[in-house]
Amino acid sequence: MKENPEQIIDKSLKLAVCFFIASAGLWLLAAAFFAYIASAKLTDPFFLSSFELFTYGKIKLAQANAFVYGWGGNSIFAVTLWVVARLAQAEARGKVLLLFAGSIWNLAITFGLLGILDGHMTPHEMLEMPVEVWPALFLSYGIIATLIIVVHRSRRIKDTIAPQWFLLASLLWFPMLFLIAWNGLEIDAARGTVQSVLSMWFGQNVIWLWLTPVALGSAYYIIPAILGRPI
């Protein structure tokens, strides 16, 4: 039986998308574990008090970073890759490179969280992981984003629609937000209260300009597919 174009596309995406979904699920469990410890320490301050790694401040930061970069980042890669390829009617490119970059992303987060638990953290919102892990995160993100854009550029249908706008905007927003914040906080550090403002600016924009557009783009793709008509 001959496969239809969507089946061929899904087959080319299967390994990479399953990898990112599985990684997202594991990071969600890790974030839930950290959240449980943090909530338990609010009701019982002596809970795990003999372990220096599990102080409330460290656990809370580890939970936030595991959720945003672990679950959120991998979910963004999976959803964006799948939807963009489906709408482009194009097969995935560089599948081995996608898996390699995804592995680097997850390993960097792992080392970043271990650094937070060991006390090696920065005071910047959503940039708390040690400075050493960010080049690896940025490089792996760049590889994945580039491969997704290559799929989009090879699309058979030249017109674009709302899901593509939101997903690709989210994909491009994160590196721009990161470079602006990193420059003002680490490379050419701003003085005084500007650092606090820039730190908060980055933390909020990670949520509203990186995670939220993916949710909107996914909704604009999935809801019409379920209803069988445009919205």
C-alpha positions as CSV (number, residue, x, y, z in Angstrom):
1,M,0.0,0.0,0.0
2,K,1.4,3.3,-1.1
3,E,2.0,5.8,1.7
4,N,0.4,9.3,1.4
5,P,2.6,12.4,1.7
6,E,1.7,13.0,5.4
7,Q,2.7,9.5,6.3
8,I,6.1,9.9,4.6
9,I,6.6,13.2,6.4
10,D,5.7,11.7,9.8
11,K,8.0,8.8,9.2
12,S,10.9,11.1,8.5
13,L,10.1,13.0,11.8
14,K,9.3,10.0,14.0
15,L,12.7,9.5,15.6
16,A,13.5,13.1,16.3
17,V,10.0,14.1,17.5
18,C,9.7,11.0,19.7
19,F,13.1,11.9,21.2
20,F,12.0,15.4,22.1
21,I,8.6,14.3,23.4
22,A,10.3,11.6,25.6
23,S,12.9,14.2,26.9
24,A,10.1,16.7,27.6
25,G,8.2,14.0,29.6
26,L,11.3,13.1,31.7
27,W,12.0,16.8,32.4
28,L,8.4,17.3,33.4
29,L,8.7,14.5,35.9
30,A,12.0,16.0,37.2
31,A,10.3,19.4,37.6
32,A,7.4,17.8,39.4
33,F,9.8,16.1,41.8
34,F,11.6,19.4,42.5
35,A,8.2,21.1,43.0
36,Y,7.2,18.4,45.5
37,I,10.4,18.9,47.5
38,A,10.0,22.7,47.4
39,S,6.3,22.5,48.6
40,A,7.2,20.0,51.3
41,K,9.9,22.3,52.6
42,L,7.3,25.1,52.9
43,T,5.2,23.1,55.3
44,D,8.2,21.3,57.0
45,P,11.4,23.4,57.0
46,F,13.3,20.4,58.3
47,F,12.4,18.2,55.4
48,L,15.7,17.0,53.9
49,S,17.5,19.7,55.9
50,S,20.6,17.6,56.3
51,F,21.2,17.7,52.6
52,E,22.8,21.0,51.4
53,L,21.8,20.3,47.8
54,F,18.1,20.5,48.7
55,T,17.8,23.9,50.2
56,Y,14.5,25.7,49.2
57,G,16.2,28.3,47.1
58,K,18.2,25.8,45.0
59,I,15.3,23.4,44.6
60,K,12.9,26.2,43.5
61,L,15.4,27.4,40.8
62,A,16.1,23.9,39.7
63,Q,12.3,23.3,39.3
64,A,11.8,26.4,37.3
65,N,14.7,25.7,34.9
66,A,13.8,22.1,34.5
67,F,10.3,23.1,33.6
68,V,11.0,25.9,31.2
69,Y,14.1,24.7,29.4
70,G,13.7,20.9,29.9
71,W,10.0,20.4,29.4
72,G,9.3,23.7,27.5
73,G,12.4,23.6,25.3
74,N,11.9,20.0,24.2
75,S,8.2,20.4,23.7
76,I,8.9,23.5,21.5
77,F,11.3,21.5,19.4
78,A,8.9,18.6,18.9
79,V,5.8,20.6,18.2
80,T,7.6,23.2,15.9
81,L,9.4,20.5,13.9
82,W,6.2,18.4,13.4
83,V,3.8,21.3,12.5
84,V,6.3,23.2,10.3
85,A,7.2,20.0,8.4
86,R,3.5,19.1,8.0
87,L,2.5,22.5,6.7
88,A,5.6,22.7,4.5
89,Q,4.8,19.2,3.1
90,A,8.6,18.6,3.4
91,E,10.5,15.8,5.1
92,A,12.9,16.4,8.0
93,R,16.5,17.1,7.2
94,G,19.6,16.2,9.2
95,K,17.9,13.7,11.5
96,V,21.2,12.6,13.1
97,L,22.2,16.2,13.7
98,L,18.8,16.9,15.3
99,L,19.3,14.0,17.7
100,F,22.9,15.1,18.4
101,A,21.8,18.7,19.1
102,G,18.9,17.5,21.2
103,S,21.3,15.4,23.3
104,I,23.6,18.4,23.8
105,W,20.6,20.5,24.9
106,N,19.5,18.0,27.5
107,L,23.0,17.3,28.8
108,A,23.7,21.0,29.2
109,I,20.5,21.4,31.2
110,T,21.5,18.4,33.4
111,F,24.9,20.0,34.1
112,G,23.2,23.4,34.6
113,L,20.8,22.0,37.2
114,L,23.6,20.2,39.0
115,G,25.4,23.5,39.1
116,I,22.4,25.2,40.6
117,L,22.1,22.5,43.3
118,D,25.8,22.8,44.0
119,G,25.5,26.5,44.5
120,H,27.1,27.7,41.3
121,M,24.3,29.9,39.9
122,T,23.8,33.4,38.7
123,P,21.3,35.9,40.1
124,H,19.6,36.5,36.8
125,E,16.0,35.4,36.2
126,M,15.8,32.3,34.0
127,L,19.5,32.5,33.5
128,E,20.4,31.0,36.8
129,M,22.3,28.0,35.4
130,P,26.1,28.4,35.5
131,V,27.6,30.5,32.7
132,E,29.6,27.5,31.4
133,V,26.5,25.7,30.1
134,W,25.0,28.5,28.1
135,P,27.3,28.3,25.0
136,A,26.3,24.6,24.6
137,L,22.6,25.5,25.0
138,F,22.9,28.3,22.5
139,L,24.8,26.2,20.0
140,S,22.4,23.2,20.2
141,Y,19.4,25.5,20.0
142,G,20.9,27.2,16.9
143,I,21.4,23.8,15.2
144,I,17.9,22.7,15.8
145,A,16.4,26.0,14.8
146,T,18.4,26.1,11.6
147,L,17.3,22.6,10.6
148,I,13.6,23.5,11.2
149,I,14.0,26.7,9.1
150,V,15.6,24.6,6.3
151,V,12.5,22.4,6.3
152,H,10.3,25.5,6.2
153,R,12.4,27.0,3.4
154,S,11.9,23.8,1.3
155,R,8.1,24.0,1.6
156,R,6.0,23.0,-1.4
157,I,3.2,25.4,-0.5
158,K,4.7,28.9,-0.7
159,D,1.9,30.7,1.2
160,T,2.2,30.7,5.0
161,I,-0.5,30.7,7.6
162,A,-0.9,31.6,11.3
163,P,0.6,28.4,12.9
164,Q,3.8,28.9,10.9
165,W,4.0,32.6,11.9
166,F,3.7,31.9,15.6
167,L,6.0,28.9,15.7
168,L,8.8,30.4,13.6
169,A,8.5,33.7,15.5
170,S,9.0,31.8,18.8
171,L,11.9,29.9,17.3
172,L,13.7,33.1,16.4
173,W,12.7,35.2,19.4
174,F,14.6,33.1,22.0
175,P,18.2,33.5,20.5
176,M,17.5,37.3,20.1
177,L,16.3,37.6,23.7
178,F,19.2,35.6,25.0
179,L,21.8,37.6,23.2
180,I,20.4,40.9,24.3
181,A,20.2,39.8,27.9
182,W,23.5,38.0,27.9
183,N,25.3,41.0,26.5
184,G,23.8,43.3,29.2
185,L,24.3,40.9,32.1
186,E,27.6,39.0,31.4
187,I,29.5,40.4,28.4
188,D,29.2,44.1,28.9
189,A,27.4,44.1,32.2
190,A,25.1,47.0,32.8
191,R,25.4,49.0,36.1
192,G,23.1,49.4,39.0
193,T,19.4,48.6,38.7
194,V,19.6,48.1,34.9
195,Q,20.7,44.6,35.5
196,S,17.6,43.8,37.6
197,V,15.4,45.3,34.9
198,L,17.1,43.4,32.1
199,S,17.0,40.2,34.1
200,M,13.2,40.5,34.7
201,W,12.7,41.5,31.1
202,F,14.4,38.3,29.9
203,G,12.5,36.1,32.4
204,Q,9.1,37.4,31.4
205,N,9.8,37.4,27.7
206,V,10.9,33.7,27.8
207,I,7.4,33.0,28.9
208,W,5.4,35.4,26.7
209,L,7.5,35.5,23.6
210,W,9.0,32.0,23.5
211,L,6.6,29.5,25.2
212,T,3.3,31.3,24.6
213,P,3.5,31.7,20.8
214,V,4.1,27.9,20.5
215,A,0.9,27.3,22.4
216,L,-1.0,29.6,20.1
217,G,0.6,28.2,16.9
218,S,-0.2,24.7,18.0
219,A,-3.8,25.7,18.8
220,Y,-4.2,27.3,15.4
221,Y,-3.1,24.1,13.8
222,I,-4.8,21.5,15.9
223,I,-8.2,23.1,16.5
224,P,-9.1,23.5,12.7
225,A,-7.8,20.0,12.1
226,I,-10.2,18.6,14.7
227,L,-13.1,20.8,13.6
228,G,-12.5,20.2,9.9
229,R,-12.8,23.9,9.1
230,P,-10.8,27.1,9.6
231,I,-11.2,29.3,12.7
